[in-house]
Amino acid sequence: MERRQLEYFLAVAAHRSFTSAAHTLRVAQPSLSHAIRLLERELGTPLFHRLGRGVALTSAGEAFVEPARQIMRDLETARSAVRTVAGLAGGKLDIVTPTTLAVDPLAGLAGAFRQRHPAIDIVIVEPTNAAAVADMVRTGECELGLADVRTRGKAVETLELCRQEVLVVVPRCDRFPQAGPVALREVAQLDLVATARGTATRALMDQALDAEGRRPRIAVETVHQAAVVPLVLAGAGATLLPRSLAEDAARRGAVALATRPRLVRPVWLMWRRGPLSPAAQAFIDVAREFSARPVAAPDAAGG
């Protein structure tokens, strides 16, 4: 079994097409098809159903995806370790995280990491939903992940990076002239702007307001996280955001207020147990320093 065969297999599995996989890999389709046939012969079973215009994984193919990913990652780990020992800097680190956590705390972490290791490239991937983060780390699709829910189990290790305060962000014209905390029961009565179900910020909003015995009224739902603050600024409704994003919205003209009781969410870094690439281990070292920093008392939020 060769590395090239595994790379071809994973590409076909991802694209569901020999043609698309060959185009992405910049190889001739007959060469790719031949390599897959040799792999299937070696494993003693078909990995794909040939469907004419595309392919689908067989049950054996489905079972082979995760081991193939891990073999590829282990090979890259070994290669990176040799480069490190030889003094050759370089490599890539892929991290999966929801958008809000990519802004804070990942942006700061990535900046600190890149200052120490400028030859390492970072690829930040957005999951299809908040629950997918742990799955993408567990299966080896990404080496590191950030989430606001701790994943327990033998396959994944976690580190609590920080605890983020969450504020309510309202249009300046809304009915909260005070700078003090706003009761969550009052927030639950507002027209709200929210991202779609399954996203981290929507789950936070639903859980916080459901705990008050009220189903939140979602006046505007969007799949675009970047549209939430402009919608609030335009008067479409209020929202809940981590403090750093809420304070940025306040600088743009919204009003950001603390809640009563305070809303706080933990942020976890996670990685798969077992050998890590030198880049991933170095990132975890930076994250441990970040998590050990003393937490400053938050300033009063306002507009």
Backbone torsions as a table, in degrees:
resi	resn	phi	psi	omega
1	MET	NA	125.9	-176.7
2	GLU	-107.3	155.9	177.1
3	ARG	-58.0	-40.5	-179.1
4	ARG	-60.1	-39.2	179.1
5	GLN	-64.1	-41.3	179.4
6	LEU	-66.1	-40.8	178.0
7	GLU	-61.5	-43.3	179.1
8	TYR	-65.3	-43.9	-179.9
9	PHE	-59.0	-47.6	-178.1
10	LEU	-65.5	-35.4	178.4
11	ALA	-66.5	-43.9	178.4
12	VAL	-65.1	-40.1	178.4
13	ALA	-62.2	-37.2	-178.9
14	ALA	-74.1	-40.1	-175.1
15	HIS	-90.6	-15.0	-176.2
16	ARG	56.2	31.5	-178.0
17	SER	-162.0	131.3	174.9
18	PHE	-67.0	-40.1	-177.7
19	THR	-63.1	-49.2	-179.2
20	SER	-64.6	-40.4	179.2
21	ALA	-63.3	-43.2	179.3
22	ALA	-63.1	-40.6	178.7
23	HIS	-63.2	-44.2	-179.4
24	THR	-64.9	-40.9	-178.3
25	LEU	-81.9	-9.8	-178.9
26	ARG	59.4	47.7	174.8
27	VAL	-127.2	161.3	177.5
28	ALA	-71.3	137.6	-177.8
29	GLN	-59.6	-40.1	178.4
30	PRO	-59.6	-36.7	178.8
31	SER	-65.9	-41.7	178.6
32	LEU	-64.8	-45.6	-178.8
33	SER	-62.5	-39.9	179.5
34	HIS	-64.0	-42.1	179.9
35	ALA	-63.4	-39.3	179.1
36	ILE	-67.3	-40.6	179.0
37	ARG	-62.7	-40.1	177.7
38	LEU	-63.9	-39.8	178.6
39	LEU	-64.3	-43.8	179.0
40	GLU	-63.7	-37.8	179.4
41	ARG	-66.1	-40.0	179.5
42	GLU	-66.2	-38.4	-179.7
43	LEU	-81.4	-17.2	176.6
44	GLY	80.6	20.5	-179.0
45	THR	-161.5	148.6	174.8
46	PRO	-66.6	142.4	177.2
47	LEU	-101.6	-18.7	-177.8
48	PHE	-134.0	145.0	165.3
49	HIS	-88.1	122.0	176.7
50	ARG	-81.9	119.6	-172.5
51	LEU	-114.1	20.7	-179.0
52	GLY	92.7	-89.4	-179.2
53	ARG	-83.0	-14.6	-178.6
54	GLY	-152.3	-170.5	179.0
55	VAL	-136.5	161.8	173.6
56	ALA	-135.3	146.4	179.6
57	LEU	-67.9	137.3	168.9
58	THR	-76.2	174.8	177.3
59	SER	-62.4	-36.1	176.1
60	ALA	-66.1	-39.0	177.3
61	GLY	-63.0	-43.4	177.0
62	GLU	-57.7	-43.0	-178.3
63	ALA	-68.9	-24.2	-175.0
64	PHE	-87.2	-15.3	-174.3
65	VAL	-61.4	-52.5	-175.9
66	GLU	-64.4	-47.0	176.0
67	PRO	-59.2	-37.8	179.5
68	ALA	-63.6	-42.5	177.7
69	ARG	-61.1	-43.3	-177.5
70	GLN	-67.7	-38.1	176.5
71	ILE	-61.4	-44.1	179.0
72	MET	-62.1	-41.0	-179.8
73	ARG	-68.0	-40.3	178.8
74	ASP	-63.4	-38.3	176.8
75	LEU	-63.0	-42.0	178.8
76	GLU	-67.0	-36.9	176.8
77	THR	-61.7	-45.4	179.2
78	ALA	-62.9	-42.5	179.9
79	ARG	-63.5	-43.4	179.9
80	SER	-65.4	-37.8	179.5
81	ALA	-63.3	-41.3	178.6
82	VAL	-64.8	-43.1	178.9
83	ARG	-61.3	-39.0	-179.5
84	THR	-66.4	-46.3	179.0
85	VAL	-61.3	-37.5	-179.2
86	ALA	-80.0	-1.4	179.7
87	GLY	79.1	16.7	179.8
88	LEU	-97.4	107.6	-179.9
89	ALA	-77.5	146.1	177.2
90	GLY	151.9	168.8	179.1
91	GLY	131.8	-179.8	-177.0
92	LYS	-136.5	144.6	178.2
93	LEU	-128.2	121.7	179.1
94	ASP	-106.9	134.5	-174.5
95	ILE	-131.0	128.7	178.2
96	VAL	-104.5	134.4	-177.9
97	THR	-163.0	147.7	171.8
98	PRO	-63.8	160.8	-174.0
99	THR	-58.1	-46.0	-175.7
100	THR	-63.4	-36.1	179.0
101	LEU	-77.7	-23.0	173.4
102	ALA	-65.7	-35.1	177.8
103	VAL	-72.1	-45.8	-178.2
104	ASP	-152.8	118.2	17.4
105	PRO	-101.9	0.4	-170.7
106	LEU	-63.3	-37.5	-178.0
107	ALA	-58.0	-45.9	179.2
108	GLY	-64.9	-41.0	178.5
109	LEU	-63.9	-45.1	-179.4
110	ALA	-62.9	-39.1	177.9
111	GLY	-63.2	-45.2	179.4
112	ALA	-64.3	-39.6	179.3
113	PHE	-65.0	-45.1	-177.1
114	ARG	-66.7	-30.2	177.4
115	GLN	-65.6	-33.4	179.2
116	ARG	-84.2	-32.7	-173.7
117	HIS	-132.0	69.4	-173.8
118	PRO	-66.5	-15.1	-179.4
119	ALA	-86.6	-6.8	179.9
120	ILE	-91.3	125.1	176.3
121	ASP	-86.6	142.2	178.4
122	ILE	-115.4	131.5	174.3
123	VAL	-114.9	118.6	-179.6
124	ILE	-101.7	123.0	-174.3
125	VAL	-112.3	137.4	176.4
126	GLU	-95.1	130.2	180.0
127	PRO	-75.5	161.6	176.4
128	THR	-67.6	-30.5	174.0
129	ASN	-156.8	171.2	-174.3
130	ALA	-61.7	-35.1	-177.7
131	ALA	-70.2	-19.8	-175.7
132	ALA	-73.7	-17.0	-177.2
133	VAL	-58.0	-53.1	-178.1
134	ALA	-62.3	-37.9	-179.8
135	ASP	-64.8	-40.7	-178.1
136	MET	-69.1	-30.9	175.0
137	VAL	-75.5	-43.8	-176.5
138	ARG	-62.6	-38.1	-177.6
139	THR	-86.7	-4.8	179.1
140	GLY	86.9	6.0	179.2
141	GLU	-65.7	-37.1	172.1
142	CYS	-131.0	148.3	-174.9
143	GLU	-82.6	-33.3	-180.0
144	LEU	-127.3	156.8	177.4
145	GLY	-148.7	151.9	173.2
146	LEU	-119.9	137.1	179.4
147	ALA	-152.6	163.0	177.4
148	ASP	-100.3	11.6	175.0
149	VAL	-126.8	130.6	-178.9
150	ARG	-76.5	134.0	176.3
151	THR	-96.5	124.9	179.8
152	ARG	-106.7	152.2	179.6
153	GLY	139.8	170.0	-175.6
154	LYS	-78.0	-19.7	-172.7
155	ALA	-82.7	-23.3	-171.1
156	VAL	-127.4	138.1	172.6
157	GLU	-105.2	152.9	-176.4
158	THR	-135.1	155.8	174.7
159	LEU	-138.5	125.2	175.7
160	GLU	-75.7	117.0	-177.5
161	LEU	-80.9	-44.5	-174.5
162	CYS	-169.4	176.0	171.3
163	ARG	-124.5	123.7	-176.5
164	GLN	-100.1	130.5	170.7
165	GLU	-78.7	141.1	179.4
166	VAL	-110.5	131.1	-177.7
167	LEU	-113.1	158.4	172.1
168	VAL	-91.4	133.8	-178.4
169	VAL	-116.7	123.1	-175.1
170	VAL	-126.6	154.9	173.2
171	PRO	-61.1	150.4	-178.3
172	ARG	-59.8	-27.2	-177.7
173	CYS	-82.2	-1.7	-174.4
174	ASP	-74.5	-177.7	-163.6
175	ARG	-93.4	20.7	180.0
176	PHE	-112.5	84.8	179.8
177	PRO	-74.1	-22.1	-175.2
178	GLN	-74.1	157.3	177.5
179	ALA	-96.1	-5.8	-175.6
180	GLY	-81.7	179.7	-178.1
181	PRO	-62.2	148.9	178.1
182	VAL	-109.7	130.1	179.1
183	ALA	-63.7	140.0	-179.7
184	LEU	-60.9	-30.0	178.5
185	ARG	-65.4	-29.7	175.5
186	GLU	-73.3	-38.8	178.2
187	VAL	-61.2	-38.7	-178.0
188	ALA	-64.6	-18.6	-179.5
189	GLN	-89.4	-6.8	-177.1
190	LEU	-82.2	156.7	164.3
191	ASP	-73.0	129.9	-171.9
192	LEU	-117.5	147.9	171.2
193	VAL	-103.7	128.5	-175.5
194	ALA	-144.1	155.5	170.3
195	THR	-80.6	172.4	-173.4
196	ALA	-69.2	158.7	176.2
197	ARG	-58.1	142.3	-178.3
198	GLY	100.7	-18.3	176.9
199	THR	-82.3	158.2	-175.8
200	ALA	-64.6	-43.7	-177.2
201	THR	-69.8	-34.5	177.5
202	ARG	-68.1	-40.7	178.3
203	ALA	-61.9	-40.7	178.2
204	LEU	-61.8	-45.6	-179.6
205	MET	-62.6	-47.5	-178.5
206	ASP	-61.5	-44.8	-178.2
207	GLN	-65.4	-43.8	-177.0
208	ALA	-64.8	-42.7	-175.5
209	LEU	-84.2	-30.1	173.6
210	ASP	-62.8	-32.5	179.0
211	ALA	-64.9	-21.9	176.2
212	GLU	-86.3	3.0	179.0
213	GLY	78.6	18.6	-178.6
214	ARG	-127.9	135.1	174.0
215	ARG	-82.2	123.1	-178.2
216	PRO	-63.0	143.8	175.8
217	ARG	-92.7	108.4	179.6
218	ILE	-88.9	104.3	-179.2
219	ALA	-80.0	-34.4	178.1
220	VAL	-136.3	123.5	175.5
221	GLU	-114.9	133.2	-177.3
222	THR	-137.9	146.1	174.2
223	VAL	-84.6	-6.5	-175.5
224	HIS	-100.7	103.7	178.7
225	GLN	-57.4	-37.1	-177.9
226	ALA	-65.4	-17.8	-178.7
227	ALA	-86.1	-12.0	-172.6
228	VAL	-62.6	-52.1	-177.8
229	VAL	-65.4	-45.9	175.5
230	PRO	-56.6	-35.5	177.5
231	LEU	-66.0	-41.1	176.9
232	VAL	-64.4	-45.3	-179.7
233	LEU	-61.2	-31.0	179.6
234	ALA	-80.8	-3.0	177.6
235	GLY	90.2	13.9	-177.2
236	ALA	-74.5	-19.9	-179.5
237	GLY	160.3	-175.5	178.6
238	ALA	-104.2	171.7	177.4
239	THR	-154.4	173.0	173.2
240	LEU	-114.8	131.8	-178.7
241	LEU	-141.8	150.9	171.4
242	PRO	-56.8	153.1	-171.7
243	ARG	-52.2	-45.4	-175.9
244	SER	-61.7	-41.9	178.4
245	LEU	-71.8	-36.6	179.0
246	ALA	-64.8	-41.5	-179.5
247	GLU	-68.6	-34.1	174.6
248	ASP	-64.3	-40.0	176.7
249	ALA	-63.3	-37.6	178.4
250	ALA	-64.5	-37.6	177.5
251	ARG	-66.1	-22.6	-179.9
252	ARG	-92.1	-1.4	174.1
253	GLY	122.2	-5.2	176.4
254	ALA	-84.2	178.8	174.8
255	VAL	-116.9	126.4	-179.7
256	ALA	-112.4	125.4	-175.1
257	LEU	-130.1	143.5	174.5
258	ALA	-69.1	160.0	179.1
259	THR	-107.7	160.8	175.5
260	ARG	-128.8	114.2	-0.2
261	PRO	-70.5	163.3	180.0
262	ARG	-62.2	139.4	173.4
263	LEU	-99.2	123.3	179.8
264	VAL	-133.9	133.5	176.1
265	ARG	-123.3	138.0	175.1
266	PRO	-79.3	154.8	175.6
267	VAL	-122.9	127.5	-175.8
268	TRP	-114.8	138.3	167.2
269	LEU	-96.4	136.8	-179.0
270	MET	-133.5	150.9	176.7
271	TRP	-151.4	156.4	-178.3
272	ARG	-75.8	138.5	176.7
273	ARG	-63.9	148.0	179.3
274	GLY	117.1	-171.4	-178.2
275	PRO	-60.8	137.4	177.5
276	LEU	-114.7	153.4	172.7
277	SER	-67.3	153.2	175.8
278	PRO	-55.4	-35.4	179.2
279	ALA	-64.0	-44.2	179.5
280	ALA	-64.8	-42.0	179.7
281	GLN	-64.2	-39.9	178.3
282	ALA	-64.5	-37.9	178.8
283	PHE	-65.6	-41.8	178.6
284	ILE	-62.3	-37.7	177.5
285	ASP	-61.7	-42.3	176.8
286	VAL	-64.0	-40.4	-179.7
287	ALA	-64.6	-37.2	178.4
288	ARG	-63.8	-39.8	175.9
289	GLU	-63.2	-42.8	179.5
290	PHE	-61.0	-44.3	-176.5
291	SER	-70.3	-21.6	-178.3
292	ALA	-87.0	-5.2	-178.9
293	ARG	-67.0	144.2	173.5
294	PRO	-65.6	141.4	-178.4
295	VAL	-89.4	123.2	178.7
296	ALA	-76.4	147.8	176.8
297	ALA	-65.3	134.3	-177.6
298	PRO	-69.1	143.7	174.0
299	ASP	-74.6	161.0	176.0
300	ALA	-67.2	135.3	179.0
301	ALA	-86.3	152.7	178.3
302	GLY	-173.7	-172.7	-179.1
303	GLY	-121.5	NA	NA
